[in-house]
């Protein structure tokens, strides 16, 4: 089920869940949690009902692991053994459904064998809810959250529908208390509605438009692709993936607020970064902090005795980050690209130097490699990425009438996407008097226009993919 869809926005899903939550179950926290759990399982099962069984299995097993870790907390040997089982179980499920087919195909290709390739369909959002499930057990082990005695509460944490299939990855320690003790307020609910509408507009009005341009460029035969069209497509995809994912995160955070939950931010204007290090502090924050706290720091992080160990730690983290995104060599190479760039910045200290010096060059350098990375990320294979790069850097005709027409028809969307990618509007809004009736009216009308335009697009049934559903 998609957020920007008739079935979610209107009857039977979101309005019914909100109505029941704030009427029938208004004074019963356990009842509210059960309602949200049932709604979340229905939400996940809407497209592929059979895969909800995988999630239920994950809930049951991680509930048991959490109890065992809590039970044997005083025994380091036993608790570490349970943590090991937790990691093996969760990553085992992730491997089978996400990487087994890829592994067999590569074995066949390298060895010449003809092993049978199973037909396995990737369950939506499995990477997200698997990482959340591991977070629950690990945080209980680290005493950063109490073990839930009620399995329904574990089920709610792992399956809660706002961030279930595309994040942000919610760490258990950040919501452990909220599961039973959150408070719903009118201000929180209204703020959530505003945040949801903003995310909906980002996704439907900007990301989808940029997606059409990107698909047109990347799907074009290499012999017909011009240099300008290649760059246009790369920049369009750069905007598409940002507004797709940050829009979804905005909607997830907004929905969480409607039900009394506070989720941490997942994006902080990443395209204004002046180093790759800064970019990854601003982009997909929940994934970056997950790998930092559960992989990088336990390995020693940057506080190690040798530079060789530091490089190794970065290599492991960014190899895993690339692989996490998908079973394709392009994702691994994308992760390794950031490993090289971040290693360079760590060893030279360039990311920590005075940010005001050579500001433009730093920003250009960062955006250049980010765009190059997105081309690699978007391509279906290393070969396709190589061909696309070749065209971008002069391997074809510079421009033609078709490219010029396509660019001019979408130039307004590119300009709008560029402005919204920066905190300009945020700075303007903070300087305005929020109590001024004119400001309130203007903001309300603007939100209403965004919502009406988005709904019109949805009802019309336009192009509406979600990139991160694949992960």
C-alpha positions as MATLAB code, in Angstrom:
seq = 'XXXXXXXXXXXXXXXXXXXXXXXXXXXXXXXXXXXXXXXXXXXXXXXXXXXXXXXXXXXXXXXXXXXXXXXXXXXXXXXXXXXXXXXXXXXXXXXXXXXXXXXXXXXXXXXXXXXXXXXXXXXXXXXXXXXXXXXXXXXXXXXXXXXXXXXXXXXXXXXXXXXXXXXXXXXXXXXXXXXXXXXXXXXXXXXXXXXXXXXXXXXXXXXXXXXXXXXXXXXXXXXXXXXXXXXXXXXXXXXXXXXXXXXXXXXXXXXXXXXXXXXXXXXXXXXXXXXXXXXXXXXXXXXXXXXXXXXXXXXXXXXXXXXXXXXXXXXXXXXXXXXXXXXXXXXXXXXXXXXXXXXXXXXXXXXXXXXXXXXXXXXXXXXXXXXXXXXXXXXXXXXXXXXXXXXXXXXXXXXXXXXXXXXXXXXXXXXXXXXXXXXXXXXXXXXXXXXXXXXXXXXXXXXXXXXXXXXXXXXXXXXXXXXXXXX';
ca = [
       0.000    0.000    0.000;
       1.332    3.431   -0.948;
       0.871    6.575    1.110;
      -0.023    8.591   -2.004;
      -2.915    6.334   -2.998;
      -6.701    6.461   -2.797;
      -6.914    3.365   -0.626;
      -4.540    4.827    1.988;
      -5.588    8.474    2.071;
      -9.294    7.864    1.929;
     -11.532    4.954    2.867;
     -10.739    2.296    4.011;
      -7.348    2.838    5.652;
      -6.084    6.053    7.294;
      -9.443    7.711    8.113;
     -10.766    4.475    9.659;
      -7.614    3.889   11.723;
      -7.595    7.483   12.995;
     -11.311    7.360   13.808;
     -10.992    4.147   15.809;
      -7.794    5.319   17.501;
      -9.332    8.545   18.789;
     -12.834    7.274   19.591;
     -13.271    3.598   20.449;
      -9.747    3.153   21.853;
      -9.175    6.728   23.052;
      -8.631    5.823   26.717;
      -7.102    2.371   26.255;
      -3.372    2.385   25.440;
      -3.240   -1.394   25.006;
      -6.229   -1.238   22.679;
      -4.602    1.544   20.662;
      -1.413   -0.477   20.321;
      -3.328   -3.562   19.217;
      -5.248   -1.446   16.693;
      -2.025   -0.016   15.263;
      -0.449   -3.477   15.113;
      -3.421   -4.955   13.233;
      -3.550   -1.933   10.916;
       0.201   -2.250   10.254;
      -0.055   -5.941    9.361;
      -2.985   -5.191    7.026;
      -0.976   -2.325    5.511;
       1.965   -4.640    4.818;
      -0.169   -7.534    3.601;
      -2.179   -5.393    1.179;
      -0.019   -6.135   -1.865;
       1.527   -9.539   -1.054;
      -0.360  -11.193    1.859;
       1.970  -14.196    2.129;
       4.988  -12.053    3.041;
       3.329  -10.807    6.217;
       4.171  -14.274    7.605;
       7.875  -13.390    7.364;
       7.271  -10.289    9.419;
       5.250  -12.205   12.013;
       8.081  -14.743   12.265;
      10.541  -11.876   12.749;
       8.359  -10.400   15.493;
       8.037  -13.709   17.362;
      11.709  -14.644   17.159;
      13.024  -11.209   18.143;
      10.523  -11.045   20.996;
      11.988  -14.321   22.275;
      15.566  -13.126   21.744;
      14.774   -9.944   23.686;
      13.405  -11.921   26.636;
      16.405  -14.266   26.628;
      18.913  -11.404   26.532;
      17.109   -9.767   29.432;
      16.906  -13.058   31.317;
      20.624  -13.873   30.985;
      21.919  -10.312   31.245;
      24.308  -11.205   34.096;
      26.011  -13.882   32.020;
      28.143  -12.254   29.323;
      28.741  -15.557   27.576;
      25.061  -16.449   27.295;
      23.882  -12.951   26.389;
      26.527  -12.629   23.661;
      25.526  -16.036   22.319;
      21.919  -14.858   22.104;
      22.990  -11.672   20.330;
      24.937  -13.830   17.866;
      21.827  -15.950   17.231;
      19.814  -12.759   16.760;
      22.177  -11.454   14.105;
      22.388  -14.830   12.328;
      18.609  -15.231   12.286;
      17.826  -11.725   11.033;
      20.620  -11.503    8.497;
      19.847  -15.073    7.423;
      16.290  -14.107    6.482;
      17.581  -10.975    4.753;
      20.163  -13.012    2.837;
      17.711  -15.651    1.644;
      15.175  -13.187    0.281;
      17.520  -10.461   -0.932;
      20.860  -11.994   -1.872;
      20.497  -15.749   -2.461;
      19.448  -15.435   -6.101;
      22.247  -12.931   -6.746;
      24.790  -15.284   -5.146;
      23.713  -18.319   -7.178;
      23.720  -16.374  -10.437;
      27.255  -15.158   -9.794;
      28.438  -18.652   -8.824;
      26.998  -19.972  -12.087;
      28.621  -17.150  -14.041;
      32.067  -17.548  -12.484;
      32.267  -21.337  -12.184;
      30.320  -22.379  -15.260;
      27.965  -24.434  -13.102;
      24.250  -24.575  -13.765;
      22.832  -24.402  -10.261;
      19.088  -24.027  -10.059;
      18.068  -20.403   -9.457;
      15.026  -20.186   -7.174;
      12.229  -17.758   -7.945;
      12.285  -15.518   -4.878;
      10.416  -12.220   -4.790;
      11.872   -9.546   -2.517;
       9.446   -8.658    0.301;
       8.929   -4.897    0.418;
      10.861   -3.098    3.135;
      12.585   -6.211    4.477;
      15.877   -4.352    4.983;
      14.168   -1.701    7.100;
      12.162   -3.907    9.428;
      15.033   -6.395    9.780;
      17.367   -3.649   11.003;
      14.678   -2.416   13.396;
      14.203   -5.928   14.758;
      17.932   -6.260   15.459;
      17.908   -2.813   17.055;
      15.309   -4.008   19.561;
      17.364   -6.955   20.837;
      20.695   -5.101   20.762;
      19.278   -2.110   22.653;
      17.782   -4.419   25.288;
      21.222   -6.052   25.596;
      22.846   -2.626   25.976;
      20.182   -1.618   28.536;
      19.034    1.276   26.362;
      15.444    0.066   26.472;
      13.510   -2.416   28.569;
      12.502   -5.798   27.215;
       8.844   -5.861   26.228;
       6.970   -8.597   28.087;
       3.989   -8.165   25.762;
       4.783   -9.536   22.290;
       2.191   -7.202   20.767;
       4.351   -4.225   21.731;
       7.349   -5.761   19.975;
       5.104   -6.386   16.995;
       4.032   -2.741   16.969;
       7.622   -1.490   17.116;
       8.780   -3.687   14.229;
       5.714   -3.350   12.004;
       4.361    0.180   12.686;
       3.085    1.182    9.256;
       4.307    4.826    8.925;
       7.983    3.834    8.622;
       7.556    0.141    7.854;
       8.559   -0.151    4.219;
      10.883    2.772    3.537;
      12.079    4.117    6.849;
      13.305    6.047    8.638;
      14.876    3.178   10.550;
      13.517    3.755   14.047;
      15.926    2.754   16.798;
      14.263    0.975   19.698;
      15.936    3.175   22.312;
      14.248    6.248   20.765;
      10.684    4.893   21.047;
      10.838    2.299   23.862;
       9.137    4.634   26.317;
       6.656    5.957   23.746;
       5.164    2.547   23.008;
       3.284    2.599   26.320;
       3.582    6.184   27.572;
       3.224    8.493   24.564;
       0.880   11.473   24.691;
      -1.329   12.591   21.827;
      -1.979   16.334   21.587;
      -3.858   18.563   19.191;
      -0.669   20.516   18.424;
       1.205   17.282   17.740;
      -1.568   15.991   15.510;
      -1.838   19.227   13.514;
       1.952   19.412   13.139;
       1.859   15.826   11.872;
      -0.794   16.684    9.286;
       1.286   19.617    8.033;
       4.415   17.448    7.838;
       2.507   14.731    5.985;
       1.161   17.178    3.388;
       4.625   18.620    2.787;
       6.029   15.117    2.286;
       3.137   14.215   -0.007;
       3.843   17.275   -2.155;
       7.564   16.479   -2.304;
       6.841   12.961   -3.458;
       3.935   13.457   -5.839;
       4.602   16.872   -7.345;
       8.403   16.966   -7.518;
       9.871   13.464   -7.265;
       7.415   11.942   -9.717;
       8.043   14.719  -12.245;
      11.801   14.365  -11.893;
      11.363   10.600  -12.198;
       9.771   10.928  -15.630;
      12.757   12.971  -16.832;
      15.267   10.564  -15.289;
      13.574    7.485  -16.755;
      13.427    9.114  -20.180;
      17.156    9.759  -20.078;
      18.353    6.472  -18.550;
      16.070    4.358  -20.769;
      17.186    6.088  -23.969;
      19.452    4.043  -26.302;
      23.044    5.118  -25.808;
      23.376    6.026  -29.490;
      20.562    8.581  -29.145;
      21.583   10.026  -25.777;
      23.172   13.476  -25.954;
      25.642   14.901  -23.445;
      23.166   17.488  -22.185;
      20.384   14.901  -21.888;
      22.672   12.596  -19.921;
      23.468   15.366  -17.435;
      19.816   16.381  -17.316;
      18.818   12.818  -16.477;
      21.525   12.488  -13.823;
      20.478   15.718  -12.118;
      16.799   14.745  -12.421;
      17.509   11.438  -10.667;
      19.503   13.302   -8.010;
      16.361   15.304   -7.245;
      14.009   12.341   -7.708;
      15.679   10.106   -5.144;
      15.984   12.941   -2.610;
      12.359   14.049   -2.838;
      11.161   10.445   -3.080;
      12.904    9.353    0.096;
      12.763   12.582    2.107;
       9.107   12.959    1.107;
       8.365    9.475    2.393;
      10.289   10.227    5.600;
       8.300   13.452    6.062;
       5.048   11.532    5.644;
       6.239    8.828    8.062;
       7.273   11.382   10.689;
       3.981   13.216   10.213;
       1.923   10.049   10.587;
       3.907    9.146   13.693;
       3.016   12.517   15.240;
      -0.666   11.916   14.501;
      -0.493    8.845   16.744;
       1.693   10.444   19.414;
       5.069    9.070   18.276;
       8.174   11.220   17.805;
      10.576    9.866   15.177;
      14.032   11.329   14.627;
      14.752   13.301   11.466;
      16.112   11.410    8.473;
      17.272   14.251    6.191;
      18.840   17.657    6.812;
      19.277   19.368    3.424;
      22.067   17.026    2.250;
      22.644   18.828   -1.048;
      24.043   21.918    0.686;
      26.958   19.849    2.048;
      30.540   20.956    1.495;
      32.128   17.543    2.026;
      31.159   13.912    1.602;
      31.420   13.493    5.367;
      28.879   16.272    5.867;
      26.656   14.801    3.156;
      26.402   11.523    5.058;
      25.580   13.360    8.269;
      22.625   14.867    6.434;
      21.487   12.031    4.112;
      19.510    8.998    5.350;
      20.543    9.838    8.904;
      18.826    6.802   10.415;
      20.806    4.353    8.269;
      24.096    6.169    8.847;
      23.644    6.226   12.623;
      22.546    2.560   12.608;
      25.772    1.446   10.919;
      27.791    3.853   13.055;
      26.420    2.639   16.386;
      25.994   -1.075   15.630;
      28.948   -1.734   13.286;
      31.496    1.106   13.107;
      31.814    1.968   16.812;
      31.921   -1.686   17.998;
      34.814   -2.218   15.567;
      36.658    0.706   17.128;
      35.442    3.468   14.832;
      38.064    6.122   14.175;
      39.602    5.731   17.651;
      42.005    3.034   16.580;
      45.772    2.779   16.864;
      46.589    2.604   13.175;
      45.370    4.211    9.965;
      45.221    0.757    8.400;
      42.616   -0.289   10.963;
      40.657    2.906   10.344;
      40.633    2.209    6.604;
      39.522   -1.371    7.258;
      36.656   -0.197    9.472;
      35.490    2.249    6.812;
      35.768   -0.445    4.151;
      33.556   -2.828    6.112;
      30.910   -0.209    6.890;
      30.639    1.150    3.369;
      30.740   -2.249    1.721;
      27.815   -3.231    3.954;
      26.053    0.061    3.244;
      26.286   -0.588   -0.482;
      25.176   -4.212   -0.181;
      22.283   -3.218    2.107;
      20.749   -1.257   -0.753;
      20.482   -4.193   -3.096;
      21.833   -7.363   -4.666;
      23.709   -5.807   -7.557;
      27.358   -4.999   -8.180;
      26.341   -1.389   -8.838;
      25.302   -0.963   -5.202;
      28.545   -2.451   -3.912;
      30.560   -0.156   -6.189;
      28.430    2.777   -5.040;
      29.281    1.941   -1.431;
      32.973    1.537   -2.288;
      32.956    4.923   -4.026;
      31.938    6.520   -0.740;
      34.499    4.395    1.094;
      37.250    5.896   -1.075;
      35.951    9.447   -0.723;
      35.412    9.242    3.031;
      38.781    7.568    3.566;
      40.406   10.407    1.648;
      38.622   12.976    3.820;
      39.442   11.126    7.045;
      43.140   10.756    6.254;
      43.632   14.293    4.930;
      41.352   16.022    7.448;
      39.884   18.095    4.642;
      36.341   17.731    6.001;
      37.357   19.332    9.304;
      39.198   22.291    7.839;
      37.742   25.801    7.686;
      34.480   25.453    5.774;
      34.498   29.108    4.687;
      37.643   28.669    2.618;
      37.022   27.660   -0.992;
      33.334   27.219   -0.130;
      32.167   26.988   -3.747;
      34.835   24.466   -4.724;
      34.003   22.269   -1.717;
      30.324   22.339   -2.576;
      30.988   21.604   -6.248;
      33.307   18.710   -5.385;
      30.682   17.186   -3.073;
      27.756   17.525   -5.473;
      29.836   16.248   -8.387;
      30.619   12.957   -6.681;
      27.104   12.656   -5.258;
      25.654   12.947   -8.774;
      28.201   10.465  -10.115;
      27.215    8.115   -7.317;
      23.529    8.389   -8.183;
      24.259    7.477  -11.803;
      25.967    4.319  -10.579;
      23.104    3.720   -8.136;
      20.452    4.128  -10.886;
      22.132    2.000  -13.553;
      21.115   -1.642  -13.967;
      24.699   -2.807  -14.422;
      28.294   -1.621  -14.250;
      28.417   -1.665  -18.045;
      25.361    0.561  -18.370;
      26.806    2.964  -15.816;
      30.062    3.070  -17.781;
      28.239    3.865  -21.019;
      26.230    6.587  -19.318;
      29.363    8.136  -17.793;
      31.038    8.037  -21.228;
      28.178   10.027  -22.736;
      28.154   12.524  -19.870;
      31.805   13.329  -20.491;
      31.622   13.890  -24.222;
      30.915   10.477  -25.681;
      28.048   11.639  -27.855;
      26.353   14.554  -29.565;
      26.293   17.626  -27.329;
      22.631   18.547  -27.758;
      19.752   18.251  -30.226;
      16.295   19.758  -30.631;
      14.605   16.951  -28.701;
      16.915   17.450  -25.704;
      16.448   21.222  -25.764;
      12.663   20.877  -25.896;
      12.617   18.361  -23.040;
      14.875   20.544  -20.914;
      12.845   23.722  -21.477;
       9.564   21.941  -20.725;
      10.865   20.929  -17.301;
      13.137   23.830  -16.365;
      10.623   25.242  -13.863;
      10.566   21.931  -11.967;
      14.374   21.844  -11.835;
      14.516   25.389  -10.442;
      11.803   24.605   -7.873;
      13.539   21.371   -6.852;
      16.826   23.230   -6.454;
      15.310   25.867   -4.160;
      13.430   23.342   -2.010;
      16.636   21.309   -1.619;
      18.051   24.230    0.366;
      16.868   25.715    3.685;
      15.853   29.008    2.036;
      12.124   28.555    2.651;
      12.796   27.313    6.181;
      14.801   30.442    6.970;
      12.069   32.664    5.566;
       9.388   30.903    7.602;
      11.377   31.216   10.848;
      11.690   34.972   10.327;
       7.948   35.361    9.871;
       5.636   35.975   12.794;
       3.799   32.689   13.224;
       0.974   34.426   15.103;
       0.287   36.890   12.301;
      -3.163   36.109   10.777;
      -1.881   36.905    7.281;
       1.007   34.460    7.659;
      -1.299   31.759    9.027;
      -3.743   32.289    6.162;
      -1.001   32.219    3.537;
       0.512   29.029    4.981;
      -2.890   27.344    5.252;
      -3.801   28.193    1.672;
      -0.420   26.977    0.469;
      -0.817   23.636    2.235;
      -4.324   23.268    0.873;
      -3.107   23.903   -2.666;
      -0.304   21.337   -2.253;
      -2.773   18.761   -0.926;
      -5.361   19.361   -3.661;
      -2.756   19.206   -6.432;
      -1.256   16.035   -4.955;
      -4.629   14.346   -4.582;
      -5.558   15.347   -8.133;
      -2.379   13.690   -9.388;
      -3.112   10.560   -7.345;
      -6.726   10.299   -8.496;
      -5.597   10.756  -12.088;
      -3.348    7.730  -11.623;
      -0.079    9.280  -12.770;
       3.458    7.917  -12.578;
       3.991    7.060   -8.901;
       6.957    4.810   -8.022;
       8.722    4.616   -4.664;
      12.456    4.050   -5.155;
      13.222    2.827   -1.638;
      10.502    0.178   -1.740;
      13.169   -1.918   -3.459;
      15.370   -1.892   -0.371;
];
